[in-house]
Amino acid sequence: MRKALHYQLELFWLALGFFSRLPIPPNTPYSEERMNQAGRYFGLVGVVLGILCAALFSLFSAIFPNPVAVILMMVCSLMLTGAFHEDGLTDMADGIGGGMTLERRLTIMKDSRIGTYGAATLVMALLSKYVLLTELASLTSMVAVIVVAYSLSRVVAASLIYDMPYVSDPDSSKSKPLANRQSKVDLTVLIATAVCVSLVLPSGLAAILLGSAWLFRTLFKAWLIKRIGGFTGDCLGAAQQLFELSSYLIILAWMVHSI
């Protein structure tokens, strides 16, 4: 039992090290199999990052007005993740927006340069996040909002691995460890994380968010299959960013109509 728990802890450290810039124990064992299994804790990584960002927002808001506190928190969030998911959103927008064939779309996604589609998408995503968070900060406690959005969006992104083909070249991809299919255990852990984290919100709002997560996943999966025949690591980053924004929209709508 103790050995099994220690193994799971090592998987969590791998997930934290891969999906963030936070330090992990230097002696954490690594293998592609372990890294693939570590994806089950992507949602839990979101909880950790959400708690850190919420704490930073609380600190900044005690010193500065909410709009300033929000932008400072966003800067810290980008530093904590190395803009990992924003990079995926940008690359996916460039690839799918600018490529006319499947091969061209995948080639553009691998290009480190940012094009018009990617730049426009990134600017709008960051601007939207700033506006939504600023509005939410004036209506409710930000702790639950940030933690739930960070975690649930990562669960949605990671769950796409379960039943979608990986269409990039795994040998040249930074997401090679995620190229394999997930097990049912991995998916179960992700779903359980989403449900447990959502319980910090009112039951009605939690149900709407979980239902929206399922709907977003279904539609986004169908869209990716149509456009590129599967997923790439960039698509997972895009899914995380898009559903994080969707979560803020849903929570804001709930708060506005509940007042």
N, C-alpha and C positions, 0 to 999 in steps of 0.2 A: 504493500500500500504506500509506504513512504517513498519507495523507488519510483512508483507510478506518479505520485504527486510531484516529485522532483523533476521527472521527465517533462511533465506539463509546464512546470515553472520555466524550464529551459526553453520550451517552445514559445512561451510568452516573451522571454527575453529576446529570442530571435525575431519575433514579430515586432517588438518595440524597437529593436535596432534597425530593422529593415524599413519600417514605415515612419521613423522619426529620427531626429538627431540626438536623442537622449542617450546617455551612456548606459551600457549594459555590462555585466560581469565579463571581463576579458577572457575567461576560461570557458565560456559558453560553447558547448560542442556544436559544430555546424555540419550539415550534409544537405543535399538537395531534397532528400526525403523528409528530413526534419523541417526544412524551410517551407516545403509544401504544406505540411501539417500545421505549421505555425500560423497559416492564414486563418485558422479557426479563431484566433485571438485578435483579429483585426478590429473587431468591435470593442474589445476590451482596451486596446491601444487608444481608441477614440475616447473612452472614458477617462483614461489617464491624461491625455492631451486636453480634453474638455475641462477637467478639474483644474489643471494648471492655468489654462487660459481664463477660466472663470475667476480664479484667485487673482490673476494679474489684473483683470478688469476691475475687480473689487478694490484692489490697491490703487489703480489709476483713477477710478471714479471718486475716491476719497480726496484726491488732490486736484483733479481737473474736471471740467464739465463732461457730460456723457459722450458727446461727439469726439472729443479728444481722447477719452479713455477707450472708446471703440477702436479708433485708428491705431492707437498704441498697442492694443491687444492684438489687432490683426497683424501688425508687424511682428510681434512676438510669436504668433501662431505660424507665420511663414518661416520664421527662423527655426522653430521647433521641428517643423517637417521638412525644411529645406525646399519649400515650395514644390514638394514632390507631386502632389495631386494637381496643383495649378498647372504644372508643366504638362501633365497628361491631358488636361482639358485643352490647353493651347495646341498641343500636337495633334490631338484628335480633330479639333476644329479645322486646322490647316489641311490635314490629310483628307478628311471626308468632304470638306468644303471646296478644296482646290483640285482634287483628283477626279478624273473622268473615268478611270478604270480601276479595278481592284488593285492591280500591281502598282499603279501610280499613287493611289491613296496610301498604301502601306509604305512606299518609298518616302513619301512626303512626311509621314509620321516619324520616320527614323531620322529626319533631317533636324539638326539642332537649331537651325535658324527659324525665326518667327515670321510668318507671313501675315497678310492682311486679315484673313479669317481668324487666325490665332490671336493676333493683337487685339482685334475688336472684341472677341469673346472674352479674353482675359480682363480687359478694361471694364466691360459690362458686368462680369462676374464679381470683380472686386468692388466696383461701385455699388452694385446691388446688395452685396453683403454688408457694406458700410451703412447704406440707407436702412436696410431691414433691421440690423442690430441696433442702430441708433433709435429707431422707433420702438423696438422691443424694450430697450433699456429704460424708456420713459413709462412703460406700462407694467413691467413685471420684474421679478428677480431673474437675473441673467444666468445664475448657476445652473438651474435645471434646463433652461433653454439650450445653453451651449453644450452641456454634457450630452443631452439626448441627441441633438443635431449632429455632433461630432461622432457619436457612437453609431447611431442608426444609419447614417450615410455610409459609414465604412462597412457595416454589415451588408447593406444593399450591394455595394461594390464587390466585396469579397464573394458574395453568394453567386455572382454571375459565373464564377469559375466552375461551379458544380455541374452545370448542364449546357455549357457552351464550348465549342471548339476554339483552340488557340490558333490564330491565323498568322502570327508573325514568326520569324525565324528564331527559335528558342536559343540557338547557339550564339546569336549576336544581340539578344535582347537583355536589357537590364532586369526584366521580369521573368527570366528563365525559370527561377524556382517556382513560379506560379503557373507554369504552362500545363502541369498535370491536373487531371480532374480531382475534385475534392471527394472525400468519402462522406457517407451519410452522417458519420460522427462529427466531422468538421462542420457540415451544414447545420446539424442540430445545435452545436455549441453557438454558432453565429445567431441562429434564431432565438435561442434561450437568452443570449445576451441582449438582443433587441427588445424582447418582451420584458425582461427584468428592469432594464434601464428606463423603459417607457413608463414604468409604474410610478416614477417620481412625479409624473404629470397627472392632472385630473383624468379620471378613467375615460371620459368621452373623448378628450383630446388625444389620449394615448391610443385609443382604438382607431381614431381617424388617421393618425400618423402611421400606425402599423398597416392599415389598409392602403394608405397612399404609397407606402414603401413597396408593398406587393404589386400595386398597379404600376408604379414607376418602373419596377424591375421588369415586369411583363412587357410593357411598351418599349422600354429601352433595349431589351434583349431582342425583340422582334425587329426593331429599327437597325440594330447592329448586324443582325443576320442578313437583312436585306441589303445593307450598304457594303459590308466587308466579309460576310459569311461567318462571323464569329467575333472574338474579342482580342484585343491586345492589352498590354499593360497600360498604355495611354487611355484606353477606353475605361479601364477600372478607375483611373484617376478622375476622368471626366464624370463618371457615374457618381463618385463620392462628392465632387463639387456641386453637381447639379441637384443631387438630392439634399445636400446640406442647405442649399438655397431654398429648395422646395419646403424643407422643414420650417425654416424661418417664416416663409410666406404663410404656411398653414397655421403656425402658432400665432402669428400676428393677426390673421383673420379671426381666429378663435378669441383672442384677447379683445379685439375691437368690438366684436359682437357680443361679448360677455359683459362688457361694461354697461 
